[in-house]
Amino acid sequence: MLHVLSREQFLPVSPEEAWDFFSSPRNLDSITPPDLGFRIVHCPAEKMHEGQIIEYRVKILPAVWVPWVTEIKGVDEGRSFIDEQRFGPYKFWHHLHAFEAVEGGVKVHDLVHYIMPLGPLGSIAHLLFARRKLQRIFDFRREEMERRFGRRS
């Protein structure tokens, strides 16, 4: 079953500043909950680019680490990019990051389409904890971005 997570956030910074932050894969660590144990294993460039392959390790359960490999696709400089899973904890992962200039800042939009692995077992895991965990990750990201860049007054 295909699941969708959509989030929007206003940041009181220029679109260029938002793009500069989000287009550096190394910044992902700082906006991911520490208990997820998210670590970049291989990232050959400081700025993302079309076709870039990035390898991470992520803790899906206590003491259970899995590799996660994504490819950067569909880069529209300053406006959007997509990361797609090539190997990892999901059966399918497609994450659109979009940036829209608005009065006083930028609107950041995350649109994630994903499918859990393991068929019926994955569906149960999604209901029991995976959906909430993913929502918590994006809630944490929102808080970290507000701490870093401020919020609408």
VMD Tcl script that draws the C-alpha trace (Angstrom):
set ca {
  {0.00 0.00 0.00}
  {1.30 3.44 -0.96}
  {1.42 5.91 1.94}
  {1.78 9.69 1.69}
  {3.20 12.21 4.12}
  {2.91 15.90 3.24}
  {4.29 18.77 5.30}
  {4.66 22.51 4.71}
  {6.62 25.02 6.72}
  {7.24 28.74 6.40}
  {10.79 29.89 7.10}
  {11.60 33.61 7.42}
  {14.71 33.35 5.23}
  {15.43 33.91 1.57}
  {14.83 31.05 -0.84}
  {18.58 31.08 -1.52}
  {19.40 30.56 2.17}
  {16.88 27.72 2.46}
  {18.21 26.09 -0.71}
  {21.79 26.44 0.49}
  {20.94 24.60 3.71}
  {18.79 21.83 2.22}
  {21.03 21.21 -0.78}
  {23.85 20.08 1.50}
  {23.23 16.41 2.38}
  {25.49 16.80 5.42}
  {22.88 19.06 7.07}
  {20.42 16.17 7.26}
  {22.10 14.87 10.42}
  {21.32 18.08 12.28}
  {17.57 17.95 11.56}
  {17.07 14.24 12.28}
  {16.20 13.01 15.80}
  {19.35 11.74 17.55}
  {17.66 8.50 18.66}
  {17.23 7.51 15.01}
  {20.98 7.06 14.85}
  {21.03 8.54 11.35}
  {24.59 8.71 10.02}
  {26.01 9.51 6.61}
  {28.40 6.74 5.56}
  {29.29 8.00 2.08}
  {28.60 11.38 0.50}
  {31.15 12.33 -2.15}
  {30.11 15.99 -2.56}
  {29.24 18.85 -0.22}
  {26.37 20.02 -2.45}
  {23.85 17.63 -3.90}
  {23.55 17.19 -7.63}
  {21.56 15.15 -10.09}
  {22.52 11.49 -9.88}
  {24.34 11.79 -6.57}
  {24.32 8.59 -4.51}
  {24.34 9.00 -0.72}
  {24.71 6.15 1.75}
  {23.42 6.33 5.32}
  {22.98 4.04 8.28}
  {19.76 4.27 10.25}
  {18.54 2.53 13.38}
  {15.06 1.11 12.73}
  {14.72 -0.66 16.11}
  {16.93 -0.72 19.21}
  {20.25 -2.28 18.14}
  {18.96 -2.90 14.57}
  {20.87 -0.85 11.99}
  {20.21 -0.91 8.25}
  {21.93 0.76 5.33}
  {19.96 3.32 3.35}
  {21.10 4.39 -0.11}
  {19.37 7.26 -1.91}
  {19.83 8.92 -5.28}
  {19.23 12.63 -5.86}
  {17.00 13.17 -8.88}
  {15.03 15.91 -10.55}
  {17.13 18.82 -9.31}
  {15.56 22.16 -10.23}
  {18.17 24.55 -8.78}
  {16.67 26.71 -6.04}
  {13.19 25.21 -6.41}
  {13.09 21.47 -5.80}
  {14.82 18.12 -5.75}
  {13.87 14.52 -5.16}
  {15.59 11.83 -3.17}
  {14.69 8.26 -4.06}
  {15.68 5.18 -2.14}
  {17.80 2.70 -4.05}
  {18.23 0.34 -1.08}
  {17.01 0.61 2.48}
  {14.27 0.19 5.04}
  {11.35 0.89 2.68}
  {10.09 -1.06 -0.29}
  {9.63 2.31 -2.04}
  {10.65 5.87 -1.03}
  {10.19 9.04 -3.13}
  {10.69 12.37 -1.34}
  {10.07 15.69 -3.08}
  {11.60 18.75 -1.42}
  {10.11 21.97 -2.85}
  {10.85 25.62 -2.05}
  {8.56 28.51 -2.94}
  {9.36 32.17 -2.42}
  {6.56 33.83 -0.46}
  {6.25 37.22 1.19}
  {8.74 37.39 4.04}
  {10.49 34.11 3.35}
  {10.11 30.71 1.80}
  {7.57 27.90 2.00}
  {9.24 24.50 2.30}
  {7.14 21.56 1.18}
  {7.98 17.90 1.78}
  {5.97 15.30 -0.08}
  {6.88 11.69 0.67}
  {5.40 8.64 -1.04}
  {6.47 5.37 0.53}
  {5.64 1.68 0.74}
  {6.56 -0.48 3.70}
  {8.43 -3.75 3.08}
  {7.26 -7.25 4.07}
  {3.68 -7.08 2.76}
  {1.12 -7.66 5.54}
  {3.82 -7.52 8.25}
  {4.92 -4.13 6.95}
  {1.32 -2.91 7.04}
  {1.06 -3.95 10.68}
  {4.39 -2.28 11.49}
  {3.13 0.87 9.76}
  {0.00 0.91 11.92}
  {1.84 0.09 15.15}
  {4.86 2.39 14.94}
  {6.34 3.26 11.53}
  {3.80 5.96 10.59}
  {4.14 7.66 13.99}
  {7.93 7.43 13.83}
  {8.02 9.08 10.40}
  {5.64 11.82 11.59}
  {7.86 12.36 14.65}
  {10.91 12.72 12.41}
  {9.20 15.46 10.42}
  {7.90 17.13 13.62}
  {11.48 17.18 14.92}
  {12.65 18.62 11.60}
  {10.05 21.41 11.85}
  {11.22 22.30 15.37}
  {14.89 22.26 14.38}
  {14.26 24.46 11.35}
  {12.36 26.97 13.52}
  {15.18 26.92 16.06}
  {17.76 27.47 13.32}
  {15.92 29.99 11.13}
  {13.08 31.36 13.28}
  {9.37 31.29 12.70}
  {6.70 33.57 11.36}
  {5.95 36.29 13.90}
}
mol new
graphics top color blue
foreach p $ca { graphics top sphere $p radius 0.5 }
foreach p [lrange $ca 0 end-1] q [lrange $ca 1 end] { graphics top cylinder $p $q radius 0.2 }
display resetview
